[in-house]
């Protein structure tokens, strides 16, 4: 009963925040404009709202000859416009209160059902008895209820409690997990994509101690990851879009990590997402429409584009996987790449194009994002190599995954604002890899040091893990991890 209440209240709060964040459209704006602003992360977590302001008569200061005399206040178009807007605000407020009441009623039903032995299905926040069927609002077109593995149901996410949560599955994160798991701490690794990090895209490793020079980077990473899993680490493919640090619960400090499918409560939190963020300038319109159709996470925002046309920019593995994910919802996915795929990508390309609703734009330059303040994104401007003039592809959403191997900027878009950073964007840590927040650590290239080497990242992970073990056990000194029976 207590667990159900805590989970339900959690999603009630999130729902209220989302509802109270909706904008008041001036006209028939795109339905995902407000939804996407409330969704992510990885995006910028923009929240737009209006406040109703009282109308005050303006004292015209212009040339009297240019002024127009109004015999009847009701004929003044400015006053009419304001009144129309106030009516929209009032209507939206009533709708918001109705939604809040629906949520409260659903919560009450959940709690009552817990006591009566019924079953709560998490499709659309409605109570159902065992055996009843419900529509999955996020299911792919013509594939209703056939794919339960996508983790896209609208209801409550999985709630996970752990000792150590590590964001990032590179050599630093997996080494840290190896040590904490060996120390009997419940450890979770949250890795967006195992094939995208600096080590994963390295062709050969020649300077890692004890490793043959012919070994590839992804092979070495797989060995480190498997070793951590063998000792008990829980490895998950997950996109982290937000965290809350240093939350007091029952006298203990807890940190919360949010992903689309699960929420993790952890005693110790580790940032290990590396430094391959983009350093190039954003495309024209990218910043302007971020959260209004521009996104960097299809897993987070893809379901908002059901039945619409979207675009994916990029040709690395991440771009292809995200484009594949979008085919479940979008009417058409325009895949824009500056060159033709490499031979080693051919299998992934064939799988993506076999979806049937993907249009490939090879050797095409991505010039920018088009849109307006009301509808958000309306299209992307591109120029094909064989064409003399650019053209606009009409879309309502664009997912940008630029670069074949990323950049060199620390990836910290999900990190909360109470963490201290250096001027170059690296996370500030002490000699134990701990940040300015107790129980929160940063390791590897996310610190943005001059020593970007696999062995250094692994050493960071070891130092952080031994510091975490000392912190969780309440000891004054680290425990040497030499002998384990």
C-alpha positions, 0 to 999 in steps of 0.5 A: 500500500505504501509503495503504491501511494508513493508511486502514484503521488510521484506521477500525480506531481509530474502530471500536475507540473506538465498540465500547468506548463501548457501554453495557450495557443493563438491558433491551431498550433502543432499538438506536440509543441507543448508536449515536447517542451515538457518532455525532455531532456536531453532537451532543454526542459523548457516550460512555457506558461502565460499569466493573465494581465489586467487591461489598462488603457494606453495613453497614446504619445504619437502624433495626434494627427495619426491617432484614431478616435474610437466612439465605442470602446467595444469597437476598439480592436486592441480591447477586443483582442485582449478580451479574446485572449483573456477568454482563452486563458479562462477556458484553459484554466477550466480545462486544467482544473478538469484534468487535475480532478481526473488525475485525483480521481484516478489516484483515488481509484488506484488506492481503493483498488489496492485494497480490493485486490484488483489489477492496475494496468499502466496503459492510460491511468485507468483502473481495470479488472483482470482480463480487461483490454485497454488501448495502448495510446503509444502503440505503433500504427497498425501494431496495437498491443503487439509489442510490449517490449518498447516500454512506452506505456503511459503509466507508472515507470519502474521504480528502482532503489540502488546503492550506486547509479552510474550514468555512462557505460564507458571504461570509467563507468564500467570500471567503477561498477566493477569495483562497487559490485565487488564490494556488494553494493547494488550497482546500476549502469545506465548507458545510452548507447554502448557503441558511441563512446570514445573507446567504442569508436576507436579502431585499435588499442595499442597502449592499454596495459596487458592488451594486445595491440590488435584489439579494437576499442569496442572489444576492450569495452565489452570485456570491461562491461562483461566483467562488471556484469559478472560481479553483479552490476545491473547494466541497462540501455537507458537515456537519462534526461534529468536528475535530482541531487541531495534529496533528504528521505527518512534522514538519508540523502538520496539522489534521483535519476529519471529515464523514460522507462524507470526512476532510480533512487540511489545513495551514490551517483556517478557521472561518467558520460564522457566528453564527445558532445558537439562543439560546433555551432548549432544549425540556424533555427536549432536553438530557436525551436529547441523543445518546439519540434527540435529534439535530441532524443527520439526515445523521449519525444518520439511518441509525440509525433504519431502520424506526423512527418519527422526528420533525422539528421546524422549517419552514426549508429545513434542516428540510425537507431533513433530513426528506427525507433521513430518509424514506429510512430511517424508517418514518414521519417526523412533521414538526411546524411551528408555522405553515403553510409560506410560499408560496415553500416550497410546491414543497419542501413538495410534494416532501417530502409526496410521499415517502409516509411523511411526516405533516404536523403544521401549526400545532402547538406542540412542547412537549418530548421524552419518554423514559426513561434505558433506552430514550432517546426514546420520544415528543414532546409536542405541542399542535395549535392546534385541540386543547384538550389536548396529545398524545404522538406515539410516536417513537424519534428527534427532529431539532430545527431550531428557528427560521425564521432561526436565532439569534445565537449563534456556531456552534462546536459542532464546534470542538475544546476547545483553541480560546480563546473569549470569554465571549460565545461568539465565537472569539478571534483576533489581527489576522491572524484567527488563533486561539491555535492555529497555522494555525487561523483564524476569520472573520466573525460567528463572532467575535461582534463588533458589526459584523455586516455582509457587507462586514466578513465579506468583509474578514475572509476577505481578511485571513485568506487573505493571512495563510494565504498568508504562513503556508504560504509561510513568509514574514514579510510578506503578499503583496499580491494586486493583479496576477495574470497 
